[in-house]
Amino acid sequence: MAHYLEGKSPEERQRLLDKAQATRRRNKAERERLHQEDLNRLNPLKVKLQELEDKIAAMDRIVLLSEIAKGLTGKTLLREEEVVQSSQLYTNRCGVYFLINLGKVVYVGQSTSVFARVSTHFVDPSKQFTHFAWCEVDKHLLDKFESLYIHVLRPQFNGEHSNGLKQAPLKLSDLLS
């Protein structure tokens, strides 16, 4: 470019240099715009490709883990759809519960959140049980139903009065009146 500026006045040189610099800026901006257009055009394809690669990786992981499960247990894993389809709505269940050991009811209790309450018995070594059952009962009837079951089943781990009757929220005489 130096030969192009020979014989030019300082003002003309400056104008030509400014014009060349402006052209370079325009060309750079145009290259960046075209590059961004390419990225925008390719980006949805890249996103879709990444989604497909993620799905393949997830399926490979599922197949591998299913093979491991089958080798360990002889059973295959349920698919997510099967798990979701067999799910139940979780709510606090109010009712009377029964702790069972060796085929006998060993304790009767009540709770407005049966599953949470039963789980607390696992840390209590005085109440040994292997199974539990429960029946849903309206909150206002909990004392009555728990008492009825205690009086009928006479479970081992429900306390006793000095007269030999099992302790229950309501006395048998109160239930009969």
C-alpha positions as CSV (number, residue, x, y, z in Angstrom):
1,M,0.0,0.0,0.0
2,A,3.0,2.3,0.5
3,H,3.5,2.7,-3.3
4,Y,-0.2,3.7,-3.6
5,L,0.4,6.6,-1.1
6,E,3.5,7.9,-2.9
7,G,3.1,11.4,-4.1
8,K,0.0,12.0,-2.1
9,S,-0.5,14.9,0.2
10,P,-0.7,14.1,4.0
11,E,-4.5,14.8,3.9
12,E,-5.0,12.4,1.0
13,R,-2.9,9.8,2.7
14,Q,-5.0,10.1,5.8
15,R,-8.3,9.9,3.8
16,L,-7.1,6.8,2.0
17,L,-5.9,5.2,5.3
18,D,-9.2,6.0,7.0
19,K,-11.1,4.6,4.0
20,A,-9.0,1.4,4.0
21,Q,-9.6,1.0,7.8
22,A,-13.4,1.5,7.4
23,T,-13.4,-1.1,4.6
24,R,-11.5,-3.6,6.8
25,R,-14.0,-3.0,9.6
26,R,-17.0,-3.5,7.2
27,N,-15.4,-6.7,5.8
28,K,-14.7,-8.0,9.3
29,A,-18.3,-7.2,10.4
30,E,-19.7,-9.0,7.3
31,R,-17.5,-12.0,7.9
32,E,-18.8,-12.1,11.5
33,R,-22.4,-11.8,10.3
34,L,-22.0,-14.6,7.8
35,H,-20.3,-16.8,10.5
36,Q,-23.2,-16.1,12.9
37,E,-25.7,-17.0,10.2
38,D,-23.9,-20.3,9.7
39,L,-23.9,-21.0,13.4
40,N,-27.6,-20.1,13.6
41,R,-28.4,-22.4,10.7
42,L,-26.3,-25.2,12.1
43,N,-27.2,-24.7,15.8
44,P,-30.7,-26.5,15.6
45,L,-28.9,-29.4,13.9
46,K,-26.3,-29.5,16.6
47,V,-29.0,-29.3,19.3
48,K,-30.9,-32.2,17.7
49,L,-27.7,-34.2,17.2
50,Q,-26.9,-33.7,20.9
51,E,-30.4,-34.8,21.9
52,L,-30.0,-37.9,19.9
53,E,-26.6,-38.7,21.3
54,D,-28.0,-38.2,24.8
55,K,-30.8,-40.6,24.1
56,I,-28.4,-43.2,22.7
57,A,-26.2,-42.8,25.8
58,A,-29.2,-43.2,28.0
59,M,-30.4,-46.3,26.2
60,D,-26.9,-47.8,26.3
61,R,-26.8,-47.1,30.1
62,I,-30.3,-48.7,30.5
63,V,-29.2,-51.8,28.6
64,L,-26.0,-52.1,30.6
65,L,-27.8,-51.7,33.9
66,S,-30.6,-54.1,32.9
67,E,-28.0,-56.7,32.0
68,I,-26.3,-56.2,35.4
69,A,-29.6,-56.4,37.2
70,K,-30.5,-59.6,35.3
71,G,-27.1,-61.1,36.2
72,L,-27.6,-60.2,39.8
73,T,-31.2,-61.0,40.4
74,G,-32.4,-62.9,37.3
75,K,-35.0,-60.1,36.7
76,T,-35.0,-57.2,34.3
77,L,-35.5,-53.6,35.3
78,L,-38.8,-51.9,34.8
79,R,-38.9,-49.2,32.2
80,E,-39.7,-45.7,33.5
81,E,-43.1,-45.8,31.9
82,E,-43.9,-49.0,33.8
83,V,-42.8,-47.5,37.1
84,V,-44.8,-44.4,36.6
85,Q,-47.9,-46.4,35.5
86,S,-47.8,-48.5,38.6
87,S,-47.3,-45.6,41.0
88,Q,-49.8,-44.5,43.6
89,L,-50.5,-41.0,44.8
90,Y,-48.6,-40.4,48.0
91,T,-50.7,-38.8,50.8
92,N,-50.5,-39.0,54.5
93,R,-52.6,-42.1,55.3
94,C,-54.6,-41.9,58.5
95,G,-55.4,-45.2,60.2
96,V,-54.8,-48.1,62.5
97,Y,-51.7,-50.1,61.9
98,F,-50.6,-53.6,63.0
99,L,-47.0,-54.8,63.6
100,I,-46.7,-58.5,62.9
101,N,-44.1,-61.0,63.9
102,L,-44.2,-64.8,63.3
103,G,-47.8,-64.6,61.9
104,K,-49.2,-62.8,65.0
105,V,-50.2,-59.2,65.6
106,V,-47.7,-58.0,68.3
107,Y,-48.7,-54.3,68.4
108,V,-51.6,-52.1,67.4
109,G,-51.2,-48.4,66.9
110,Q,-52.7,-45.4,65.2
111,S,-51.5,-42.4,63.3
112,T,-52.5,-39.6,61.0
113,S,-49.4,-40.6,59.0
114,V,-49.2,-44.4,59.2
115,F,-46.1,-44.9,57.0
116,A,-44.1,-42.3,58.9
117,R,-45.2,-43.7,62.3
118,V,-44.5,-47.4,61.4
119,S,-41.0,-46.4,60.3
120,T,-40.2,-45.1,63.8
121,H,-40.8,-48.5,65.2
122,F,-37.8,-49.9,63.4
123,V,-35.5,-48.1,65.8
124,D,-37.3,-49.4,68.9
125,P,-35.7,-52.8,69.8
126,S,-38.5,-53.6,72.2
127,K,-41.0,-54.1,69.4
128,Q,-39.7,-56.9,67.1
129,F,-41.7,-57.3,63.9
130,T,-41.2,-58.4,60.3
131,H,-44.4,-57.2,58.6
132,F,-47.0,-54.6,59.1
133,A,-50.5,-54.0,57.9
134,W,-52.9,-51.1,58.2
135,C,-56.5,-50.0,57.6
136,E,-57.6,-46.6,56.7
137,V,-59.7,-45.0,59.5
138,D,-61.2,-41.5,59.7
139,K,-59.3,-39.3,62.1
140,H,-62.2,-38.9,64.5
141,L,-62.5,-42.7,64.9
142,L,-58.9,-43.5,65.5
143,D,-59.2,-44.0,69.3
144,K,-62.3,-46.2,68.9
145,F,-60.8,-48.5,66.2
146,E,-57.4,-48.8,67.9
147,S,-59.1,-49.6,71.2
148,L,-61.3,-52.2,69.6
149,Y,-58.4,-53.9,67.9
150,I,-56.3,-53.9,71.0
151,H,-59.2,-55.4,73.1
152,V,-59.9,-58.1,70.4
153,L,-56.3,-59.0,69.4
154,R,-54.6,-58.4,72.8
155,P,-51.2,-57.8,71.1
156,Q,-48.0,-58.7,73.1
157,F,-46.4,-55.2,72.9
158,N,-49.4,-53.1,73.9
159,G,-49.1,-52.4,77.6
160,E,-51.3,-54.0,80.3
161,H,-53.3,-52.6,83.2
162,S,-52.8,-54.1,86.6
163,N,-56.1,-55.9,86.1
164,G,-54.6,-57.8,83.1
165,L,-56.5,-55.9,80.4
166,K,-54.6,-54.3,77.6
167,Q,-54.0,-50.6,77.7
168,A,-56.0,-48.8,74.9
169,P,-57.0,-45.2,74.4
170,L,-60.6,-46.2,75.4
171,K,-61.7,-48.7,78.0
172,L,-63.8,-51.6,76.9
173,S,-66.6,-50.3,79.0
174,D,-66.5,-46.9,77.3
175,L,-66.7,-48.6,73.9
176,L,-69.8,-50.6,74.9
177,S,-71.7,-47.6,76.2
